[in-house]
Structure formats: structure tokens, C-alpha cells
Amino acid sequence: MVYYKKLVILLFLATFFSVVFLFQQGVLAETLEASVVVNQVEDQPTLARRVVLSEFIIEGWAYPYAEVYLMKDGIIVDTSTASQNAKWSSHLKNLSPGVYNFAVRAEDAVNKEKSSTISYTLTLVPRMTTTVSSVFFPPTLKISDDELASGESLEATGQTVPGSEVFVYLDDQEDFIDKVAVNSEGFWNYFLDTSELEIGRHNIKVKAALTVNDQERYLSYLSPPQIFYLKDKIVDKPGYEEEAPGEKKPATYSIADFNQDNKVDFSDFSILSYWWGKPNKLIDLDKSGKVDLVDFSIFLYYWTG
């Protein structure tokens, strides 16, 4: 029994000194070091993928020195100023690939007239620059009056690209009725003869055309319509009716007889409805600045059917 105990002790001591000896020789140290390196490689985190970004460019024509606003998903992200010849551009960098809604609108430098908004839905891809070119804003358009008598001239004015042409469209006609030149500052004006137009509601629209290098021809977007109402007589001036052969006396009309047919009926109601909520010095019977329920009450008072 004692013999076996001594043998165990001797084996333990031999093992212990062997380990010490190996450690001193660097064998165990190298083994441990190798084990650590292996663990570091195995536990090394995966590197995140590098995102490759995109760019977006949009350019075209507006009005001389106009401010052009670029919106991305409804938020203004860039503002550029057009040159003297109305050329403008915007450039966005570092955009993540994906689908965006881009929109642009312009404001002329003289009258601060705002253009209609032009929008594009585009998909941007990695490592690519997406370019939208030749965006041509519609000319600005203002009219001299929103109601006038048959035979009076309606003046239309506005601004667009210097050296271009403006085409005038009336009502729902597909073909333009006339064209006018644009001066060196981008301004244009046009006089519409109303003598041949029917009594009632009309609208006028314009579009510009630009020729570049005597070869390429670009067309602008069509402007929003400007509405005007044409009457056969001027209400606030007395008309005349026959009293006897060779004699005339001033004609009298109810203030609610908007079309002056000597009765207040559904024709007059349609006129009042058209101007509802808008200013019109002839339809605004109580002179409050807009056509509303009070004017409707006065209108009913004069109703004849």
C-alpha cells in the first residue's frame, strides 16, 4: 500500500516538473498563443457592407433670375437662381439608392409669380447619376380683368425664356389661336379681341417654344388657365330700350339679373354659383368682397323664375 502511494506521488511530481520544463522552453506558451489567435479569428465580427450612394441632377428653363425650388419627398432640399437666359440646374449628392418623389417650382424675380409644380417619381440606383434635363416651366400668365363686355380687349401678360415664342390657347381648343414674340427680358403681352366670342365663361392658357442652336426645339408645359367672364353689356352703365320710334330711354335691370335678360332665373343662379367664394364686383351684391350666403339671400329676393 505504501508502495503505491509513493508511486502516485512520484508520477505527480514527474508530471509537474515536465510541465514546468515545457513552459520554460516556450512550448506551452506557443500553444496557448496559437489558441488565442484562433479564437480571435473565429470571434471576429462580420464587416458591414459599404453603401454605394447615388446622385441626382435636374435642369432646364424658368424665368430670368427666377428662384427655383427643388423638393424631395415634399421637403425643399435645394434652391437655385436662374441665369439671365433663364437657365437653371440643381445637383443632389450622397443619396441612398431608392424611390423618390422629386418636384420643382419657380418664382419669377419681378412679380413673384409662382409657377405650377412639376413632379417626377424616380428610382435611383447605386453608382449612377440620374439626370432630368430640359425641364421647361410654363410662362407666367396674368389677365387684365376677369369680367368684361363683349368687344372689349382682354390683355394677357407674363414672362418666360428670352427669345422664345408664346402660343395662346382659348377655352378647350387643341390648336393655338395666336402666337407672340418674347423680348430680351422674357416679357410678353397679348391682346385678345372678344367681339367674336360667345357670352359667358372662357379661359385662356399659354405655352412657350424655344429653339436652341437653330435646330433643337423645346416646348414648355401648358400654363394653368386664367378664367374670365364675358357679358353682352356693362351692368354698371345704363343700357337703352326703345320707348317709341326714334326715341330711347335708359333700360333698367334688377341687380340680380346678371345676364340682363329681364328676369332672374337659373341662368343668373349659375353665374352666381360660378363666382361663389370669389371676389366679383358685379355678383357681390352686398359689396363684402366676395360672393357668399348674404348675396344668395339678396338674389332670392329678386327671383322671378
URZI-V44640 format. One record per pair of residues at least 12 apart in sequence whose ideal C-beta (glycine too) atoms are under 10 Angstrom apart, sorted by sequence separation. I is the first residue (numbers start at 1). J is the second residue. If there is no record, write none. Layout:
i = (I	I)
j = (J	J)
This chain:
i = (58	67	68	78	90	105	106	120	143	144	156	166	167	168	178	192	207	208	238	239	256	258	259	271	272	278	279	283	285	286	67	68	77	78	104	105	142	143	144	166	167	177	178	207	208	237	238	239	256	258	272	277	278	285	56	66	67	68	78	90	103	104	105	118	142	143	165	166	178	190	206	207	208	238	239	254	258	276	277	278	285	66	67	77	103	104	120	141	142	143	165	166	177	178	207	208	238	256	268	275	276	277	280	56	65	66	88	102	103	104	141	142	165	166	190	206	207	256	258	275	276	283	285	65	66	102	103	118	139	140	141	142	164	165	205	206	258	274	276	285	62	64	65	68	70	77	88	101	102	103	118	139	140	141	163	164	188	205	206	233	235	273	62	63	64	65	70	101	102	118	139	140	141	163	204	205	206	272	276	58	62	64	66	68	70	72	86	100	101	102	117	118	138	139	140	162	163	168	188	205	206	233	235	271	275	276	56	59	61	62	64	65	67	68	69	70	100	101	116	139	161	162	163	203	204	205	239	241	56	58	60	61	64	66	68	70	86	99	100	102	115	116	138	139	160	162	164	166	168	170	186	203	204	235	258	63	64	65	72	99	100	115	137	159	162	163	165	166	202	203	204	235	272	273	61	62	80	82	98	99	100	115	136	137	156	158	159	162	164	166	168	202	203	204	235	258	272	61	62	63	77	98	99	115	136	139	141	161	162	202	203	235	258	60	61	62	73	78	80	82	97	98	113	114	159	160	171	180	182	201	202	233	234	272	60	61	73	74	76	82	97	98	113	139	141	159	160	170	171	177	179	182	201	202	231	232	233	255	256	258	269	272	59	60	72	73	81	96	97	102	104	112	113	136	138	139	158	159	160	179	182	201	202	231	232	255	271	59	60	72	73	74	76	95	97	106	108	111	113	158	159	176	179	200	201	229	231	232	256	58	59	60	71	72	73	96	97	100	102	110	157	158	171	176	179	199	200	255	269	58	59	71	72	97	104	106	108	111	157	158	171	172	176	197	199	200	268	269	57	58	59	70	71	92	105	106	108	156	157	158	170	171	173	198	199	200	57	58	70	71	104	107	156	157	170	171	172	176	197	199	56	57	58	69	70	71	95	106	155	156	157	169	170	171	194	198	199	268	269	56	57	69	70	95	155	156	169	170	195	264	268	55	56	57	68	69	93	154	155	156	168	169	192	194	264	268	55	56	68	69	92	153	154	155	168	169	264	266	54	55	67	68	69	91	92	153	154	167	168	169	264	265	54	55	56	66	67	68	153	154	167	168	256	263	264	265	266	53	54	55	66	67	91	152	153	154	166	167	231	256	263	264	265	53	54	66	67	152	153	166	167	258	263	264	53	54	62	66	67	89	90	151	152	153	165	166	167	229	256	257	262	263	51	53	54	62	63	65	66	139	151	152	154	165	166	255	256	52	53	54	56	58	60	62	63	64	65	66	89	148	150	151	164	165	255	256	51	52	58	59	61	62	63	64	65	67	69	74	113	144	149	150	151	164	165	229	236	254	256	257	51	54	56	58	60	62	63	64	66	69	71	89	111	113	140	148	149	150	151	160	164	165	229	235	236	255	256	62	63	66	67	68	88	111	139	140	141	142	143	144	150	160	161	163	164	227	235	254	255	256	257	63	66	69	71	111	139	140	144	150	154	156	158	160	161	162	163	234	235	254	256	66	88	110	139	141	143	150	156	159	160	161	163	254	63	86	108	109	149	154	156	158	160	254	86	108	227	229	231	63	108	167	62	167	169	172	229	164	166	169	171	229	82	164	167	170	164	169	161	166	60	161	200	58	143	160	199	143	199	58	141	160	56	58	141	141	158	56	139	140	68	138	139	156	200	56	138	139	158	54	55	68	138	139	201	54	138	156	200	201	53	54	66	136	137	200	54	55	56	57	58	59	60	136	154	156	52	53	54	55	56	57	58	59	60	61	62	86	136	201	52	53	54	55	56	57	58	59	60	61	62	63	66	86	87	136	154	200	51	52	53	54	55	56	57	58	59	60	61	62	86	110	52	54	55	56	57	59	60	61	62	63	85	86	110	134	154	58	60	63	85	86	109	110	62	84	85	86	108	134	152	82	151	152	146	147	148	150	138	139	146	147	148	149	150	151	134	136	138	139	141	146	147	148	149	150	152	135	136	137	138	139	140	141	143	145	146	147	148	149	150	134	136	137	138	139	141	142	143	144	145	147	149	150	134	135	136	138	141	143	149	135	137	138	148	149	147	147	149	66	63	64	63	64	62	63	64	62	63	64	61	62	63	85	61	84	86	60	61	84	85	84	61	118	82	115	116	115	116	116	115	116	115	64	65	66	64	65	63	64	86	63	64	62	63	86	61	85	147	146	146	146	147	146	147	146	147	147	61	61	61	61	60	62	61	60)
j = (70	79	80	90	102	117	118	132	155	156	168	178	179	180	190	204	219	220	250	251	268	270	271	283	284	290	291	295	297	298	80	81	90	91	117	118	155	156	157	179	180	190	191	220	221	250	251	252	269	271	285	290	291	298	70	80	81	82	92	104	117	118	119	132	156	157	179	180	192	204	220	221	222	252	253	268	272	290	291	292	299	81	82	92	118	119	135	156	157	158	180	181	192	193	222	223	253	271	283	290	291	292	295	72	81	82	104	118	119	120	157	158	181	182	206	222	223	272	274	291	292	299	301	82	83	119	120	135	156	157	158	159	181	182	222	223	275	291	293	302	80	82	83	86	88	95	106	119	120	121	136	157	158	159	181	182	206	223	224	251	253	291	81	82	83	84	89	120	121	137	158	159	160	182	223	224	225	291	295	78	82	84	86	88	90	92	106	120	121	122	137	138	158	159	160	182	183	188	208	225	226	253	255	291	295	296	77	80	82	83	85	86	88	89	90	91	121	122	137	160	182	183	184	224	225	226	260	262	78	80	82	83	86	88	90	92	108	121	122	124	137	138	160	161	182	184	186	188	190	192	208	225	226	257	280	86	87	88	95	122	123	138	160	182	185	186	188	189	225	226	227	258	295	296	85	86	104	106	122	123	124	139	160	161	180	182	183	186	188	190	192	226	227	228	259	282	296	86	87	88	102	123	124	140	161	164	166	186	187	227	228	260	283	86	87	88	99	104	106	108	123	124	139	140	185	186	197	206	208	227	228	259	260	298	87	88	100	101	103	109	124	125	140	166	168	186	187	197	198	204	206	209	228	229	258	259	260	282	283	285	296	299	87	88	100	101	109	124	125	130	132	140	141	164	166	167	186	187	188	207	210	229	230	259	260	283	299	88	89	101	102	103	105	124	126	135	137	140	142	187	188	205	208	229	230	258	260	261	285	88	89	90	101	102	103	126	127	130	132	140	187	188	201	206	209	229	230	285	299	89	90	102	103	128	135	137	139	142	188	189	202	203	207	228	230	231	299	300	89	90	91	102	103	124	137	138	140	188	189	190	202	203	205	230	231	232	90	91	103	104	137	140	189	190	203	204	205	209	230	232	90	91	92	103	104	105	129	140	189	190	191	203	204	205	228	232	233	302	303	91	92	104	105	130	190	191	204	205	230	299	303	91	92	93	104	105	129	190	191	192	204	205	228	230	300	304	92	93	105	106	129	190	191	192	205	206	301	303	92	93	105	106	107	129	130	191	192	205	206	207	302	303	93	94	95	105	106	107	192	193	206	207	295	302	303	304	305	93	94	95	106	107	131	192	193	194	206	207	271	296	303	304	305	94	95	107	108	193	194	207	208	299	304	305	95	96	104	108	109	131	132	193	194	195	207	208	209	271	298	299	304	305	94	96	97	105	106	108	109	182	194	195	197	208	209	298	299	96	97	98	100	102	104	106	107	108	109	110	133	192	194	195	208	209	299	300	96	97	103	104	106	107	108	109	110	112	114	119	158	189	194	195	196	209	210	274	281	299	301	302	97	100	102	104	106	108	109	110	112	115	117	135	157	159	186	194	195	196	197	206	210	211	275	281	282	301	302	109	110	113	114	115	135	158	186	187	188	189	190	191	197	207	208	210	211	274	282	301	302	303	304	111	114	117	119	159	187	188	192	198	202	204	206	208	209	210	211	282	283	302	304	115	137	159	188	190	192	199	205	208	209	210	212	303	113	136	158	159	199	204	206	208	210	304	137	159	278	280	282	115	160	219	115	220	222	225	282	218	220	223	225	283	137	219	222	225	220	225	218	223	118	220	259	118	203	220	259	204	260	120	204	223	120	122	205	206	223	122	205	206	135	205	206	223	267	124	206	207	226	123	124	137	207	208	270	124	208	226	270	271	124	125	137	207	208	271	126	127	128	129	130	131	132	208	226	228	125	126	127	128	129	130	131	132	133	134	135	159	209	274	126	127	128	129	130	131	132	133	134	135	136	137	140	160	161	210	228	274	126	127	128	129	130	131	132	133	134	135	136	137	161	185	128	130	131	132	133	135	136	137	138	139	161	162	186	210	230	135	137	140	162	163	186	187	140	162	163	164	186	212	230	161	230	231	226	227	228	230	219	220	227	228	229	230	231	232	216	218	220	221	223	228	229	230	231	232	234	218	219	220	221	222	223	224	226	228	229	230	231	232	233	218	220	221	222	223	225	226	227	228	229	231	233	234	219	220	221	223	226	228	234	221	223	224	234	235	234	235	237	159	158	159	159	160	159	160	161	160	161	162	160	161	162	184	161	184	186	161	162	185	186	186	164	221	186	220	221	221	222	223	223	224	224	184	185	186	185	186	185	186	208	186	187	186	187	210	186	210	275	275	278	279	280	280	281	281	282	283	208	210	212	218	218	220	220	220)
